């Protein structure tokens, strides 16, 4: 969530925007190491839904090798809210 300011006391502040981004300890570590120049690869399985496609795209943007991820067609990707 993007807010214009963080309230010092208890109160309500309206968000001006929101964004969804992948994460988790493994993905974060791989993206960090890849950004630092280390070769990284993720061995995993995921769905072919929109969330799965976003995961592949974001990892690829950081240079993580996703060629060993097995794609399961017709399933739903898991994600935290």
Secondary structure by P-SEA (a helix, b strand, c coil): cccccccccbbbbbbcbbbbbbbcaaaaaaaaaaaabbbbbbbccccccaaaaaaaaaaaaaccccccbbbbccbbbbbcc
